Amino acid sequence: MDNRAAGLGALEYGSLTGIQTDVYLAAVWARAVQAMAYLAKVLGDPEVARDAEKREVQLNQAFDRLFWNTRTRQYAYAFDSDGRLVDEVTPWCAVAALWGLGTPERRQTSLRRIARADVTTDWGVRMLSAESPRYEPLNYNYGAAWPFLTGWVATADFRNGLVQAGVQNLRSTVALVYENALGHVNEVLSGATHIWPEASVPHQGFSTTGYVLPVLWGLLGLEADAPAGRLTFAPALPATWPKVRIRNLRVGKARLDLSLQRQRDLLRLVVEERGTGRLQLQFAPVLGPGVKVQQVKVNGNSLNVRVRTTPRLTQPLVGFELTGQNTVEIVFQPAPEVVPPRTTSQLGERPHEVRFLDVYRQGNTLVVRLEGRSGTFALIPVSNADLVKRVEGGNLSGNTLHVLFPATGEGFVEKTVRLVVGE
């Protein structure tokens, strides 16, 4: 889509509006085409469905070609009428990432760039990198942190396997609910200090609901397709969470209660289905990198399932038709997993919390890339810490990883820690 013809886009004013197409508007257009293909199929219009599917393929190819910035290693904010990229680091490409546009590798690389401290604060995501010459921390479009945009970034993190970054962004968004009258979340916050500008709307609807999408579609991974009679439940929970309960989930004529419990080497899901609709469940829990699935049982019967394994996650894909009460048990060999510490940012503070840039398995080693404020300590919870044989770049005390960031100045510095599981 052409921003000048559409009359809208990610930003409302200023020097970055004189462009051809921004990544937000392009993503919304591509998502609309995806939805049109689905709706046409449901309504029995194969001609429209084929046309939309063809456009969907073309759009994704064009998106990857036109928006990828080889210098910043991120999908760009926008391009002009000559195809030149706007060379600014922004979080807006997360909207495309949460809808699956582009390639998986480039989506992850883009989101890892957003996770850095020049874009992400302890209370949300800045609209523009603090390293940009256009950055103004109190400027509505050019430096302030927006809770609703943080929610989109968190959702994209979860859906692209960056669970630690997703947890951090979700927690920072949820914490804002408790800063004023309950449920009153400010429209924007300063990009430099944990406070809001005087002009910020104190009870902004899209900020107040900023945590809903990342909880339902990200953390819990819930997707319902009532016409097809299908429910996807793909939770990406922190390794230290012991249980989750979801009550009265409605999909068409079906009603469900879900109860998920996690032990050291066992994941158990109990689903109670009520109502008259037939429903297929796709249970696809996201486990940590290095975890090995050993057995899957559905209602006591062993089931051979496909397991998606990448350096950043392990994900068994368990599909079956629900009938009354159903129990899924996944037995696995555990592995060490790191969990972001709880949000501690208070009003008036500058950013100080450790940032999770990447967590992945490399052979027998869990690699944890972090950013922390120069000269500070970070205390990071570790699940299954007893399996760690050696630590490089930090110290392990019980279930807590201690990391010291070198004193090199005022800003944030990067550090890589390696947890070696076996020799």
Secondary structure as GFF3:
##gff-version 3
##sequence-region A 1 423
A	DSSP	alpha_helix	3	6	.	.	.	ID=ss1
A	DSSP	three_ten_helix	15	17	.	.	.	ID=ss2
A	DSSP	beta_strand	21	22	.	.	.	ID=ss3
A	DSSP	alpha_helix	23	42	.	.	.	ID=ss4
A	DSSP	alpha_helix	46	67	.	.	.	ID=ss5
A	DSSP	beta_strand	68	69	.	.	.	ID=ss6
A	DSSP	beta_strand	74	75	.	.	.	ID=ss7
A	DSSP	beta_strand	78	79	.	.	.	ID=ss8
A	DSSP	alpha_helix	93	98	.	.	.	ID=ss9
A	DSSP	alpha_helix	104	114	.	.	.	ID=ss10
A	DSSP	beta_strand	120	121	.	.	.	ID=ss11
A	DSSP	beta_strand	124	126	.	.	.	ID=ss12
A	DSSP	beta_strand	145	146	.	.	.	ID=ss13
A	DSSP	alpha_helix	147	159	.	.	.	ID=ss14
A	DSSP	alpha_helix	163	175	.	.	.	ID=ss15
A	DSSP	three_ten_helix	176	178	.	.	.	ID=ss16
A	DSSP	alpha_helix	205	208	.	.	.	ID=ss17
A	DSSP	alpha_helix	212	213	.	.	.	ID=ss18
A	DSSP	pi_helix	214	219	.	.	.	ID=ss19
A	DSSP	beta_strand	222	225	.	.	.	ID=ss20
A	DSSP	beta_strand	230	233	.	.	.	ID=ss21
A	DSSP	beta_strand	243	251	.	.	.	ID=ss22
A	DSSP	beta_strand	254	262	.	.	.	ID=ss23
A	DSSP	beta_strand	266	275	.	.	.	ID=ss24
A	DSSP	beta_strand	280	283	.	.	.	ID=ss25
A	DSSP	beta_strand	292	298	.	.	.	ID=ss26
A	DSSP	beta_strand	301	302	.	.	.	ID=ss27
A	DSSP	beta_strand	306	310	.	.	.	ID=ss28
A	DSSP	beta_strand	313	321	.	.	.	ID=ss29
A	DSSP	beta_strand	325	333	.	.	.	ID=ss30
A	DSSP	beta_strand	337	338	.	.	.	ID=ss31
A	DSSP	beta_strand	355	362	.	.	.	ID=ss32
A	DSSP	beta_strand	365	373	.	.	.	ID=ss33
A	DSSP	beta_strand	377	383	.	.	.	ID=ss34
A	DSSP	three_ten_helix	385	387	.	.	.	ID=ss35
A	DSSP	beta_strand	390	392	.	.	.	ID=ss36
A	DSSP	beta_strand	395	397	.	.	.	ID=ss37
A	DSSP	beta_strand	400	404	.	.	.	ID=ss38
A	DSSP	beta_strand	412	420	.	.	.	ID=ss39
###
